[in-house]
Amino acid sequence: MNTVAQVFAVVAGLLHVAIWVMESLVFSRPAFHRLFRVRPEHVPVVRPWAVNQGFYNLFLGVGAIGGVMTLHLGDETVGRTLVLFCCACMAAAGVVLFVSERRLWRGALAQAVPPLVVLLASLA
């Protein structure tokens, strides 16, 4: 896997870990539920879903970073497979976010573009 793909896989992974923090740890803070366009009165109902979604993001982020680490530990097939699977899931989730809520297009781009770069760079 080339350097561009590896760098963007780590970037995508770190971004998804940061999203986990926002969705699972600090979601109840007004700045964050506004970021996700959740009305204050809906936060108690939405929070369990946000926490669950946050952990999906954590697992994908750790998977992408772990895949890059595995590449460097000598198992190229496993590392590449893990990176590509996690990044494909991240990119697809970004598309779903955009299609389901166009007002969150910035978040969808942030979620989808780095892993999409990984997928495209891996074709070269």
Contacts in CASP RR format, 6 or more apart in sequence:
PFRMAT RR
TARGET T0000
AUTHOR 0000-0000-0000
METHOD contacts of the structure
MODEL  1
MNTVAQVFAVVAGLLHVAIWVMESLVFSRPAFHRLFRVRPEHVPVVRPWA
VNQGFYNLFLGVGAIGGVMTLHLGDETVGRTLVLFCCACMAAAGVVLFVS
ERRLWRGALAQAVPPLVVLLASLA
1 9 0 8 1.000
1 68 0 8 1.000
1 71 0 8 1.000
1 76 0 8 1.000
1 79 0 8 1.000
1 80 0 8 1.000
1 83 0 8 1.000
1 122 0 8 1.000
2 121 0 8 1.000
2 122 0 8 1.000
2 124 0 8 1.000
4 117 0 8 1.000
4 121 0 8 1.000
5 83 0 8 1.000
5 117 0 8 1.000
5 118 0 8 1.000
5 121 0 8 1.000
5 122 0 8 1.000
6 68 0 8 1.000
6 71 0 8 1.000
6 83 0 8 1.000
8 114 0 8 1.000
8 115 0 8 1.000
8 117 0 8 1.000
8 118 0 8 1.000
8 121 0 8 1.000
9 64 0 8 1.000
9 65 0 8 1.000
9 67 0 8 1.000
9 68 0 8 1.000
9 83 0 8 1.000
9 86 0 8 1.000
9 87 0 8 1.000
9 114 0 8 1.000
9 115 0 8 1.000
9 118 0 8 1.000
10 64 0 8 1.000
10 65 0 8 1.000
10 68 0 8 1.000
11 114 0 8 1.000
12 61 0 8 1.000
12 64 0 8 1.000
12 86 0 8 1.000
12 87 0 8 1.000
12 90 0 8 1.000
12 114 0 8 1.000
12 115 0 8 1.000
12 118 0 8 1.000
13 60 0 8 1.000
13 61 0 8 1.000
13 62 0 8 1.000
13 63 0 8 1.000
13 64 0 8 1.000
13 65 0 8 1.000
13 86 0 8 1.000
13 90 0 8 1.000
13 114 0 8 1.000
14 61 0 8 1.000
14 65 0 8 1.000
15 61 0 8 1.000
15 110 0 8 1.000
15 111 0 8 1.000
15 114 0 8 1.000
16 57 0 8 1.000
16 58 0 8 1.000
16 60 0 8 1.000
16 61 0 8 1.000
16 64 0 8 1.000
16 90 0 8 1.000
16 111 0 8 1.000
17 57 0 8 1.000
17 58 0 8 1.000
17 61 0 8 1.000
17 62 0 8 1.000
17 65 0 8 1.000
19 54 0 8 1.000
19 57 0 8 1.000
19 111 0 8 1.000
20 54 0 8 1.000
20 55 0 8 1.000
20 57 0 8 1.000
20 58 0 8 1.000
20 61 0 8 1.000
22 32 0 8 1.000
22 35 0 8 1.000
22 36 0 8 1.000
23 36 0 8 1.000
23 50 0 8 1.000
23 51 0 8 1.000
23 53 0 8 1.000
23 54 0 8 1.000
23 57 0 8 1.000
24 50 0 8 1.000
24 51 0 8 1.000
24 54 0 8 1.000
24 55 0 8 1.000
24 58 0 8 1.000
26 32 0 8 1.000
27 33 0 8 1.000
27 36 0 8 1.000
27 43 0 8 1.000
27 47 0 8 1.000
27 50 0 8 1.000
27 51 0 8 1.000
28 43 0 8 1.000
28 47 0 8 1.000
30 40 0 8 1.000
33 39 0 8 1.000
33 40 0 8 1.000
33 43 0 8 1.000
33 46 0 8 1.000
36 50 0 8 1.000
36 104 0 8 1.000
37 101 0 8 1.000
37 103 0 8 1.000
37 104 0 8 1.000
38 46 0 8 1.000
38 50 0 8 1.000
60 86 0 8 1.000
60 89 0 8 1.000
60 90 0 8 1.000
60 93 0 8 1.000
61 86 0 8 1.000
61 90 0 8 1.000
63 82 0 8 1.000
63 83 0 8 1.000
63 86 0 8 1.000
64 82 0 8 1.000
64 83 0 8 1.000
64 86 0 8 1.000
64 87 0 8 1.000
64 90 0 8 1.000
64 115 0 8 1.000
64 118 0 8 1.000
66 79 0 8 1.000
66 82 0 8 1.000
67 78 0 8 1.000
67 79 0 8 1.000
67 80 0 8 1.000
67 82 0 8 1.000
67 83 0 8 1.000
67 86 0 8 1.000
68 79 0 8 1.000
68 83 0 8 1.000
70 78 0 8 1.000
70 79 0 8 1.000
70 82 0 8 1.000
71 79 0 8 1.000
71 80 0 8 1.000
71 83 0 8 1.000
80 122 0 8 1.000
83 118 0 8 1.000
83 122 0 8 1.000
84 118 0 8 1.000
84 119 0 8 1.000
84 122 0 8 1.000
86 115 0 8 1.000
87 115 0 8 1.000
87 116 0 8 1.000
87 118 0 8 1.000
87 119 0 8 1.000
88 115 0 8 1.000
88 119 0 8 1.000
90 111 0 8 1.000
90 112 0 8 1.000
90 114 0 8 1.000
90 115 0 8 1.000
91 112 0 8 1.000
91 115 0 8 1.000
91 116 0 8 1.000
91 119 0 8 1.000
93 111 0 8 1.000
93 112 0 8 1.000
94 107 0 8 1.000
94 108 0 8 1.000
94 111 0 8 1.000
94 112 0 8 1.000
95 108 0 8 1.000
95 112 0 8 1.000
97 104 0 8 1.000
97 107 0 8 1.000
97 108 0 8 1.000
97 111 0 8 1.000
97 112 0 8 1.000
98 104 0 8 1.000
98 105 0 8 1.000
98 108 0 8 1.000
98 109 0 8 1.000
98 112 0 8 1.000
END
